[in-house]
């Protein structure tokens, strides 16, 4: 389907996601930018649903993001809709962006019989080109007729841009003796260095949960999932994470429902990892773990410095165990570090310690590890109890090729 070859890190197939009672999906080919593929998705949540969301902190965020932010904090449990188009980000288009967003939300509210304040939209794709919103609104009747609870995979495919595979994840958990289901989809491949949210992500559950509780969970879990990945250090104008809870299971989730929180974290982390594995041109999935930092914040600063370093990412692409570049990244991060206290490991192999290469390290050990598709880089600063784990990918010629002709 895609213009680009499927990532070598892609899962074998799209997972079998459970049907979430109270939410239905539809997709359509609207020709927003792409020809011959579905590029608009509609999700409709039934009466009684509550919504939560997390959004990019970009200073140049798109009109749909601003519209969602204005609505997401409002209490409400009526039907809700999410309308997403790919191919055009509806970002940096002046008043046209607001006009287009309003046109879509108004038309969707009328077509579906909803309060316009319960219609959320997202747009993803090229920045700076006016969204041909009439191509979206013209298809709302067709979308309404096609709604089906089993079409979540179609929805995942319709929101793709440079993605090479659709992304989905799910979990089931027992709450008060009842089964609660969670299912989510995401798109993302490039322009990935989230700052509060990431890419486009839509998660649904049939749990009964208060909006404020759901919002707190989502915000907290975003910091340890989507905010811990990076492909290219660039934060999008359009990053949006929306979650809807339909309440149809009858199982009540509270802030103390640890089993549900763990399951939701698992779904979000799975989706976040899939985004990294579909990083533009990626051939390696890399976990960076930092321990022994002066604080958790310092640990994350060091981890992101390593994960975002073009020198480290290209070395990984070339399967070169150049541990000196890890030393460089730690030194430049701005967080506290002591050269003579830190240690570095590739996988379980100790590479450097006490300010120099480990006497037992052999270059062929590191070279062998770098040939693996999944690589772990661990650093201990020896300063305190701060820890952080982030995930990234390598930087290959494929990234340049994709982004050099993205608008063509």
Helices and strands as residue ranges (DSSP letters): E 23-28, E 40-45, E 50-55, H 63-72, E 80-88, H 95-112, G 116-118, E 119-126, H 133-137, H 140-146, H 152-158, E 167-175, E 178-187, E 200-205, H 211-223, G 226-228, E 240-245, H 258-277, E 285-293, H 296-308, H 310-317, H 323-332, E 343-346, E 349-353, E 356-357, H 363-370, E 374-380, E 386-393, H 397-404
